[in-house]
Amino acid sequence: MGLCQRIVIIVAALLGAAGVAAAAAAAHIGNDPLLSPLALVALTHAASLIGLASAATTRFTRIATAVIAAGAVIFCGELGFHYLTGSAALTPIAPVGGTALIVGWLALAVCTAISPQRAG
């Protein structure tokens, strides 16, 4: 397993843990409007990144995977920071994370669509 794959899997595992924690907090502490999106994005992207760590076989798909991972960390990190501290100081970076997620997923689609097919 290469270094990039290991990093993506570590990020995915941390996102998974954060997502479960956010879902549990939403269920047991109260339904704060920050917790549901945090849990949803963290858990869905954790699972996606595990698959992408294995499936990203070209340089461009690895870059798209890295952008998706960075976007998820930025977006979820901001929501978690806001929830835990009550400070909205980092709120302006949430759209950066969301934009990175969108760009990463679109880049993955384009890379996959234009890559040459291998005989299988």
N, C-alpha and C positions, 0 to 999 in steps of 0.2 A: 504494500500500500504506500503510495507516494505521500509526500508532505502535504500537498494541496488537499488530497482526499482526507487525510487525518484532520487537518484544520477544519474542513467543512463538516466532518462528522462531530468534532468537538463543539463547534458552533451549534449544530443541530441538537446535540444532547443538552446543551445549556438552554437553548430555546425551548426544548421539550420540558425541561424542569421548570422554567419560568412560566410556561403555559399552564402546566398542571397547578402550580402554586397560585397563579392568577385565577384559574377556574375554581379552585378550592376556596380562595378568599372571597370570590363573588358569591359562592354558595353559602358560606358560613358567616362571613362578616357583614356582608351587605352588597347590594348590587350597585356598586360605584360605576359610573359611566365609562371609566377608564379600564376597568378590569375585563369586561367582555371582549372588547377589540384586542386587548393585549393577549388574552387567552387564545382567541381565534387565530390571530396572525402567528403567534408563537408556535402553537401546536400544528397548524397546517404547514407552515414552512419548515418546521423541524422534520416532519415526515417527508416532505418534498426534497429537502436537502440530503437526507439519507439516500434516497433513490438517485438524485443527481450526482452524488459523490461517485457512484459507480457508473452512471450512464454518460457522464461528460467525458467524451473520449478525444475531442479535438481541442485545440488551444482556445478557439472562440467559444465553445460550449463551456469550457472551464472558466473563462472570463465571465460569461453570463451567469454561471453558478455563483461565482464570487460576488458579483453585483447583487444577486438575489440575497445571498447571505448577509452582505453588508447592509442592504436595505432593511432586512428583517431585524438585525441587531439595532440599527439606528432607530427605527420606528418603535420597536418594543422597548428599547432602552429608555426612550423619551417617555413613553406611557408609564413605565415602571417608576422612573425617577419622579415624575409628576405625582403619581399615586403615593409613593412612599414618603416624599418630602413635603407634599402640598405646594411645591413651588412650580410655577409655570415658566420658569426661566429658560428651559430648553424647548418649550413648545414650538418655536419656529423651526426646529430641526425635524420634527415629525413629518412634514411634507417632503423633506429631502429623502427620508427613509422610504416613504410611500412612492415617491417618484422613482427611486432606485429599484424598488420592487417591480414596478410597471415596466421600466426600461429593461431590467434583467429578464423578465418573462418574455417580453417582445423580442429581445435579442436572441434568446434561446429558440423561439419559434422560427425566426429568420435563419439562424445558423443551421437549424435542423432541416429547414425547407430547401436551403441552397447547397447543403453538403452532398457530395456525391454518394450514391448508394453503393454499399458493398455487397458483393455476391454472398448470399447466405444459404 
